[in-house]
């Protein structure tokens, strides 16, 4: 992601097995950014599927009832169930998301395809509550932005799935979210929940929309389906998608043109 002009706050830290970057372009007390990263650590404490002590792992093992879980966990599970229904099972957190990992290492419930974006959206709300109107947050290439800089949108590059030093597309977004799901980083780790087999057809899908948690889940569902021509994607207001097929062809949905940067 690129922009012109200096950021008043720019912090990058490892978290969730990736790197999170927070850029704030308003005057802000640095303690507010400290609070954001504390929030990210709480999200890891609640939702990491790599740790046995998190609530999501304990729920998966039957040691914790959902009704007794933290409010954040209950909120995420409700949202994920709604998206499961909307996508007709193409997004399903009860299906393991990392096929190459031994089953004993994998929690039966894995909401990772929604949680990362949801957590970043919450962080943006936290910053907004202390007066921040211009910011961008990036976690492993999934991005949420608010406000324009010098009346210009944020430019967000989508990494090419095979040529890692290149971008496949550059999008311009004023306030919104961009999420990418694909099958190149860790092999065929995306499972089609309906067949329980590795997804095929699309090597990557990028979804642009108003909410990063939903965009991330829809991108994952589209990769699982091997299609971006799904009614549950087309009907979403303000949502557009960009995909690359297994043989390198580019597919887009109606509405993407308004986000494409000028050549």
TINUVO-356560 format. One record per residue (C-alpha): residue number from 1; residue in three letters; x, z, y. Coordinates in Angstrom, 3 decimals. Each point is the difference from the previous one (the first is absolute). Example, Ala and Ser with C-alpha at 12.3 -4.5 7.8 and 13.67 -1.06 7.14 Angstrom:
residues 2
FISE, 1, ALA, 12.300, 7.800, -4.500
FISE, 2, SER, 1.370, -0.660, 3.440
***
This chain:
residues 263
FISE, 1, UNK, 0.000, 0.000, 0.000
FISE, 2, UNK, 1.334, -0.871, 3.457
FISE, 3, UNK, -0.975, 0.620, 3.581
FISE, 4, UNK, 1.546, -0.237, 3.457
FISE, 5, UNK, 0.992, 2.959, 2.150
FISE, 6, UNK, 1.289, 3.438, -0.969
FISE, 7, UNK, -1.903, 2.504, -2.104
FISE, 8, UNK, -0.261, 3.480, 1.468
FISE, 9, UNK, 0.050, 1.504, -3.498
FISE, 10, UNK, 1.362, -1.700, -3.099
FISE, 11, UNK, 0.489, 1.912, -3.235
FISE, 12, UNK, 0.655, -1.234, -3.520
FISE, 13, UNK, 0.057, 2.296, -3.034
FISE, 14, UNK, -0.183, -0.447, -3.790
FISE, 15, UNK, -3.288, 1.122, -1.525
FISE, 16, UNK, -2.312, -0.950, -2.897
FISE, 17, UNK, 2.788, -1.966, -1.665
FISE, 18, UNK, 0.233, -2.315, 3.007
FISE, 19, UNK, 0.922, 0.234, 3.684
FISE, 20, UNK, -2.463, 0.883, 2.748
FISE, 21, UNK, 0.609, -1.095, 3.579
FISE, 22, UNK, -1.880, 1.414, 2.991
FISE, 23, UNK, 0.279, -1.749, 3.369
FISE, 24, UNK, -1.771, 1.576, 2.976
FISE, 25, UNK, -0.114, -1.836, 3.317
FISE, 26, UNK, -1.603, 2.764, 2.038
FISE, 27, UNK, 1.528, 3.186, 1.342
FISE, 28, UNK, -0.538, 2.552, -2.753
FISE, 29, UNK, 1.310, 3.428, -0.905
FISE, 30, UNK, 2.422, -0.546, -2.929
FISE, 31, UNK, -1.736, 2.874, -1.768
FISE, 32, UNK, -3.015, -2.286, -0.434
FISE, 33, UNK, 2.155, -2.359, -2.036
FISE, 34, UNK, 1.326, 2.988, -1.948
FISE, 35, UNK, -3.626, 0.788, -0.856
FISE, 36, UNK, -0.502, -3.554, -1.233
FISE, 37, UNK, 2.891, 0.256, -2.424
FISE, 38, UNK, -1.191, 3.399, -1.149
FISE, 39, UNK, -3.327, -1.692, -0.745
FISE, 40, UNK, 1.792, -2.643, -2.057
FISE, 41, UNK, 1.680, 2.728, -2.040
FISE, 42, UNK, -3.372, 1.660, -0.589
FISE, 43, UNK, -1.361, -3.319, -1.241
FISE, 44, UNK, 2.868, -0.151, -2.478
FISE, 45, UNK, -0.720, 3.578, -1.087
FISE, 46, UNK, -3.619, -0.933, -0.687
FISE, 47, UNK, 0.207, -3.515, -1.388
FISE, 48, UNK, 3.383, -0.772, -1.546
FISE, 49, UNK, -0.422, -1.255, -3.580
FISE, 50, UNK, 3.700, 0.621, -0.647
FISE, 51, UNK, -0.360, 3.773, 0.244
FISE, 52, UNK, -1.824, 2.267, -2.432
FISE, 53, UNK, -0.988, 2.561, 2.646
FISE, 54, UNK, -2.074, -2.221, 2.312
FISE, 55, UNK, -3.763, 0.284, 0.087
FISE, 56, UNK, -0.500, -3.597, -1.077
FISE, 57, UNK, 2.190, 0.577, -3.074
FISE, 58, UNK, -1.802, 3.235, -0.823
FISE, 59, UNK, -3.383, -1.724, 0.300
FISE, 60, UNK, 1.239, -2.752, -2.288
FISE, 61, UNK, 0.986, 2.549, -2.631
FISE, 62, UNK, -3.313, 1.809, 0.291
FISE, 63, UNK, 1.574, 3.134, 1.496
FISE, 64, UNK, -1.779, -0.229, 3.359
FISE, 65, UNK, -3.636, -0.851, 0.697
FISE, 66, UNK, -0.593, -2.503, 2.777
FISE, 67, UNK, -2.402, 2.452, 1.647
FISE, 68, UNK, 2.882, 2.498, 0.246
FISE, 69, UNK, 2.508, -2.479, 1.411
FISE, 70, UNK, 1.127, -0.218, 3.619
FISE, 71, UNK, -2.447, -1.726, 2.373
FISE, 72, UNK, 2.473, -2.862, 0.457
FISE, 73, UNK, 0.055, -0.645, -3.748
FISE, 74, UNK, -3.779, -0.007, -0.212
FISE, 75, UNK, -0.201, -2.401, 2.958
FISE, 76, UNK, 2.445, -2.427, -1.599
FISE, 77, UNK, -1.729, 0.061, -3.380
FISE, 78, UNK, -3.376, -0.729, 1.591
FISE, 79, UNK, 1.464, -2.909, 1.979
FISE, 80, UNK, 1.741, -1.421, -3.072
FISE, 81, UNK, -3.198, 0.162, -2.032
FISE, 82, UNK, -1.846, -1.876, 2.738
FISE, 83, UNK, 2.636, -2.741, 0.010
FISE, 84, UNK, -0.110, -0.158, -3.822
FISE, 85, UNK, -3.708, -0.709, 0.187
FISE, 86, UNK, 0.366, -2.531, 2.808
FISE, 87, UNK, 2.723, -1.923, -1.855
FISE, 88, UNK, -1.912, 0.186, -3.288
FISE, 89, UNK, 2.835, 1.863, -1.653
FISE, 90, UNK, 2.911, -2.106, 1.279
FISE, 91, UNK, 1.308, 3.128, 1.748
FISE, 92, UNK, -0.118, 2.971, -2.322
FISE, 93, UNK, 2.203, 3.077, 0.404
FISE, 94, UNK, -0.609, 1.090, -3.591
FISE, 95, UNK, 2.145, -2.922, -1.217
FISE, 96, UNK, 3.764, 0.613, 0.101
FISE, 97, UNK, 1.653, -2.047, 2.717
FISE, 98, UNK, 3.553, -0.216, -1.389
FISE, 99, UNK, 0.025, -1.838, -3.300
FISE, 100, UNK, 3.732, 0.407, -0.549
FISE, 101, UNK, -0.124, 3.809, 0.131
FISE, 102, UNK, -0.504, 1.931, -3.214
FISE, 103, UNK, -3.620, 1.212, -0.241
FISE, 104, UNK, 1.064, 3.633, -0.244
FISE, 105, UNK, 1.505, -0.282, 3.486
FISE, 106, UNK, -3.158, -1.421, 1.523
FISE, 107, UNK, -2.887, 2.057, 1.315
FISE, 108, UNK, -3.413, -1.188, -1.295
FISE, 109, UNK, -1.122, -0.193, 3.641
FISE, 110, UNK, 2.165, -1.966, 2.421
FISE, 111, UNK, -1.467, -0.573, 3.492
FISE, 112, UNK, 3.329, -1.244, 1.397
FISE, 113, UNK, -1.538, -3.380, 0.862
FISE, 114, UNK, -2.199, 1.722, 2.569
FISE, 115, UNK, 1.756, 3.239, 0.961
FISE, 116, UNK, 2.969, -1.448, 1.863
FISE, 117, UNK, -2.144, -1.939, 2.441
FISE, 118, UNK, -2.511, 2.815, 0.306
FISE, 119, UNK, 2.791, 2.459, 0.855
FISE, 120, UNK, 1.426, -2.299, 2.676
FISE, 121, UNK, -3.437, -0.398, 1.564
FISE, 122, UNK, -0.319, 3.793, 0.113
FISE, 123, UNK, 3.416, 0.183, 1.667
FISE, 124, UNK, -1.115, -2.465, 2.667
FISE, 125, UNK, -3.030, 2.214, 0.646
FISE, 126, UNK, 2.315, 2.991, 0.398
FISE, 127, UNK, 2.068, -1.873, 2.568
FISE, 128, UNK, -3.126, -1.192, 1.803
FISE, 129, UNK, -1.183, 3.601, 0.289
FISE, 130, UNK, 3.070, 0.813, 2.120
FISE, 131, UNK, -0.415, -3.012, 2.248
FISE, 132, UNK, 1.910, -2.757, -1.780
FISE, 133, UNK, -1.675, -3.379, 0.478
FISE, 134, UNK, 2.879, -2.333, -0.989
FISE, 135, UNK, 1.744, 0.482, -3.328
FISE, 136, UNK, 0.895, -1.609, -3.295
FISE, 137, UNK, 0.543, 1.602, -3.398
FISE, 138, UNK, 1.624, -1.823, -2.900
FISE, 139, UNK, 0.271, 1.217, -3.592
FISE, 140, UNK, 1.740, -2.442, -2.310
FISE, 141, UNK, -1.383, -3.026, 1.850
FISE, 142, UNK, -3.560, 1.288, 0.389
FISE, 143, UNK, -0.621, 0.301, 3.719
FISE, 144, UNK, -2.572, 1.503, 2.335
FISE, 145, UNK, 0.207, -0.651, 3.749
FISE, 146, UNK, -1.888, 1.180, 3.063
FISE, 147, UNK, 0.086, -1.332, 3.537
FISE, 148, UNK, 1.775, -2.979, 1.491
FISE, 149, UNK, 3.453, -0.015, 1.590
FISE, 150, UNK, 0.035, -1.774, 3.380
FISE, 151, UNK, -3.348, -1.489, -1.044
FISE, 152, UNK, 1.650, -1.615, -3.029
FISE, 153, UNK, -0.967, 0.601, -3.634
FISE, 154, UNK, 2.404, 1.443, -2.539
FISE, 155, UNK, 1.805, -2.640, -2.075
FISE, 156, UNK, 0.077, 0.886, -3.701
FISE, 157, UNK, 2.118, -1.960, -2.450
FISE, 158, UNK, -1.138, -0.334, -3.626
FISE, 159, UNK, 3.018, -0.030, -2.297
FISE, 160, UNK, 0.377, -3.057, -2.208
FISE, 161, UNK, -0.541, 0.999, -3.657
FISE, 162, UNK, 3.036, -1.882, -1.336
FISE, 163, UNK, 2.297, -0.634, 2.972
FISE, 164, UNK, 0.499, 3.608, 1.059
FISE, 165, UNK, 1.858, -0.860, 3.212
FISE, 166, UNK, -2.914, -2.085, 1.293
FISE, 167, UNK, -3.581, 0.575, 1.113
FISE, 168, UNK, -2.894, -1.893, -1.537
FISE, 169, UNK, -2.210, 0.399, 3.071
FISE, 170, UNK, -0.020, 1.663, 3.397
FISE, 171, UNK, -3.245, 1.594, 1.169
FISE, 172, UNK, -1.003, 1.252, 3.432
FISE, 173, UNK, -2.223, 3.073, 0.073
FISE, 174, UNK, -1.131, 2.000, 3.006
FISE, 175, UNK, -1.585, 3.008, -1.704
FISE, 176, UNK, -0.479, -0.112, -3.731
FISE, 177, UNK, 1.721, 0.084, -3.359
FISE, 178, UNK, 1.989, -2.298, -2.282
FISE, 179, UNK, 0.540, 0.827, -3.686
FISE, 180, UNK, 1.818, -1.986, -2.677
FISE, 181, UNK, -0.223, 0.390, -3.757
FISE, 182, UNK, 2.068, -2.049, -2.419
FISE, 183, UNK, 1.671, -0.393, -3.351
FISE, 184, UNK, 3.635, -0.617, 0.990
FISE, 185, UNK, 1.387, 3.423, 0.946
FISE, 186, UNK, -0.447, 1.694, -3.374
FISE, 187, UNK, -1.046, -2.815, -2.305
FISE, 188, UNK, -3.529, -0.266, -1.340
FISE, 189, UNK, -1.010, 3.511, 1.039
FISE, 190, UNK, -3.465, -1.011, 1.248
FISE, 191, UNK, -2.575, 0.313, -2.768
FISE, 192, UNK, -3.369, -1.732, -0.054
FISE, 193, UNK, -2.218, 3.032, -0.695
FISE, 194, UNK, -2.640, -2.186, -1.605
FISE, 195, UNK, 2.324, -1.413, -2.673
FISE, 196, UNK, 2.723, 2.698, 0.070
FISE, 197, UNK, 2.579, -2.790, 0.030
FISE, 198, UNK, 2.593, -0.892, 2.648
FISE, 199, UNK, -1.445, -2.023, 2.858
FISE, 200, UNK, 0.794, -3.709, 0.281
FISE, 201, UNK, -0.695, -2.792, 2.460
FISE, 202, UNK, 1.106, 1.527, 3.297
FISE, 203, UNK, 3.495, 1.313, 0.566
FISE, 204, UNK, -0.970, 1.709, 3.271
FISE, 205, UNK, -3.016, 0.615, 2.210
FISE, 206, UNK, -0.014, 1.170, 3.610
FISE, 207, UNK, -3.213, 1.350, 1.502
FISE, 208, UNK, -0.584, 0.465, 3.730
FISE, 209, UNK, -2.784, 2.309, 1.089
FISE, 210, UNK, -1.043, 2.963, 2.109
FISE, 211, UNK, 0.972, 2.701, -2.528
FISE, 212, UNK, 3.274, 0.180, -1.937
FISE, 213, UNK, -1.255, 1.997, -2.992
FISE, 214, UNK, -2.755, -2.528, -0.660
FISE, 215, UNK, 2.292, -2.971, 0.688
FISE, 216, UNK, 2.540, 1.336, -2.506
FISE, 217, UNK, -2.660, 0.531, -2.680
FISE, 218, UNK, -1.498, -3.460, 0.559
FISE, 219, UNK, 3.436, -1.637, -0.211
FISE, 220, UNK, 0.634, 1.780, -3.305
FISE, 221, UNK, -3.416, -1.052, -1.298
FISE, 222, UNK, 0.589, -3.624, 0.986
FISE, 223, UNK, 3.347, -0.070, -1.830
FISE, 224, UNK, -1.728, 1.511, -3.034
FISE, 225, UNK, -2.700, -2.690, 0.150
FISE, 226, UNK, 2.449, -2.807, 0.657
FISE, 227, UNK, -2.302, -1.196, 2.775
FISE, 228, UNK, -0.751, 0.499, 3.696
FISE, 229, UNK, -3.267, -1.943, -0.302
FISE, 230, UNK, -1.950, 3.129, -0.920
FISE, 231, UNK, -3.322, 0.873, 1.701
FISE, 232, UNK, 1.074, 3.608, 0.529
FISE, 233, UNK, 2.959, -1.257, 2.024
FISE, 234, UNK, -1.794, -2.774, 1.883
FISE, 235, UNK, -2.873, 2.259, 1.064
FISE, 236, UNK, 2.226, 2.651, 1.604
FISE, 237, UNK, -0.312, -0.206, 3.811
FISE, 238, UNK, 3.288, -0.575, 1.768
FISE, 239, UNK, 1.906, -0.500, -3.276
FISE, 240, UNK, 2.155, -3.037, -0.832
FISE, 241, UNK, 2.496, -0.682, -2.781
FISE, 242, UNK, 3.178, -1.987, -0.625
FISE, 243, UNK, 1.235, -0.601, -3.558
FISE, 244, UNK, 2.803, -1.715, -1.870
FISE, 245, UNK, -0.716, -1.307, -3.478
FISE, 246, UNK, 2.304, 0.187, -3.011
FISE, 247, UNK, 1.068, -3.596, 0.625
FISE, 248, UNK, 0.680, 0.569, 3.707
FISE, 249, UNK, -3.153, -1.393, 1.588
FISE, 250, UNK, -1.405, 1.750, 3.076
FISE, 251, UNK, -3.668, 0.989, 0.155
FISE, 252, UNK, -1.852, 1.478, 2.979
FISE, 253, UNK, -3.516, 1.197, 0.704
FISE, 254, UNK, -2.156, -0.839, 2.976
FISE, 255, UNK, 1.062, 1.990, 3.031
FISE, 256, UNK, 3.728, 0.158, -0.679
FISE, 257, UNK, 0.783, -2.607, 2.644
FISE, 258, UNK, -0.814, 2.430, 2.781
FISE, 259, UNK, 2.844, 2.235, -1.213
FISE, 260, UNK, 2.617, -2.679, -0.635
FISE, 261, UNK, 2.840, -0.024, 2.518
FISE, 262, UNK, 0.692, -3.239, 1.820
FISE, 263, UNK, 2.866, -1.971, -1.512
***
